[in-house]
């Protein structure tokens, strides 16, 4: 959602947080109070053994190494995963109603996309001169035509013969990065289906090159360059707007979805006035190490950690099936047993991605492409798990093929025109791609009119006949048209964090 809709009170809170921390704090998120959140400075500089370290940010020099991290590597890095639980009775109705909605992060601006295109343009002309001497040149006309196939499935309204036009139609909306024509991109699952048929035409062209020794070395250098720097910068045309629909009460069969509350750092009158309380959305996910007895909840990284130079938030609590019976709907008052029929569950552990923790901040960045988090809550009375209490948990589908996804988003939007009291759903269908950094997996983007407060809400798709979580709300735009949201592509880094927190329980 657009940050232009953020309240002035939210901006004041963000400013206070930045001043108190002396760092780039994420005003959109639920931040820790100074008294409760453990300092992350030591953890942010830790690097797994044997990996080259980028200075002072805790990331390997080659981010692909993160996908290879084992449990011990995560253990060395995530030294502050243990959190103090909120005191019993801390989240009163008054605090819950004062909690401000967390806005999803802003979508990527155009500037990051621009530098990549000049480098691509020179690269492609070099291919054209290289091929005139080749008898196979007739197959090369397919090269300029390659942008067309990827553009067609992702933007049905775009004329195949004019792939560049599909992208420029979007600049009227300030949110999307302008994306150029889309050549085949073997790195991106979304465009693999159209791109791969085009690549075989290159393969036949290459066999004709053995006769030219000077060409052979040039050709092998091309494939690695394309995945690292796709010409479209990992962006498709934006998805069409899909209107969010409130779900009927009670939420008996949807109790895995709920609201997440936490406190931001602050001081003085603002904190005393309750401006440190914030809200997000979250989903109960399965725990591989404790099947049938999960206490794990999935949300956005910016809902539990400030990002670069920051801390975990304090008093993080999850309320499944919040307001299931409509006890608070329409401005009504109710007691805890009515609006939290399945209890309030306090977080005791949390982990987010190394990218978000080391690079995240107030605004868009490549860290947003890894904006996810998992928390563990305390078991209920008698040791009963969260999963047993709500009646289920959703498995997580990592490295899900984009072309197989039809996404339904769930969340509690709280910024106007919503009030945060109702669980909403967007049946958004197949996602497109949205990216800050073309060297990282593009985010999933879907049409949805949910607003602030939906951050962290679960995105579900069907796998083997059952729903599975494939992403969460991170980026969004709820002004202009189209209205859309985007969430991280859950790759091996997400799987590593999930495995770590599962085994820590």
Secondary structure, DSSP 8 states (H G I E B T S, - for coil): --GGG--HHHHHHHHHHHHHHTS---TTS----TTTS-B-HHHHT---TTS-B-TTT--BSSGGGGGG--HHHHHHH-TT-B-----TT-S-HHHHHH-EE---B----SHHHHHHHHHHHHHHHHHHHHHTTSTTHHHHHHHHHHHHHHHHHH-TTS-GGGHHHHHHTTTTSTTS---------TT-HHHHHHHHHHHHHHHHHHHTTTT-HHHHHHHHHHHHHHHHS-TTTT----------EE--S--GGGTTEEEEEEE----HHHHHTTTTEEEEEEEEE--GGGTT---EEEE-GGGTB--TT-BB-EEEEEEETTTTT-TTGGG----HHHHTTT--EEEEEEEE-HHHHHH--SS--GGGGG--EEEEE---GGG--HHHHHT--BEE-TT--GGG--EEEEE---STT--S-S-EEEEEES-EEE-S-TTS--EEEEE----TT-TT-EEEEEETTEEEEEEE--EEE-SSSS-EEEE----HHHHHHHHHHHHH-
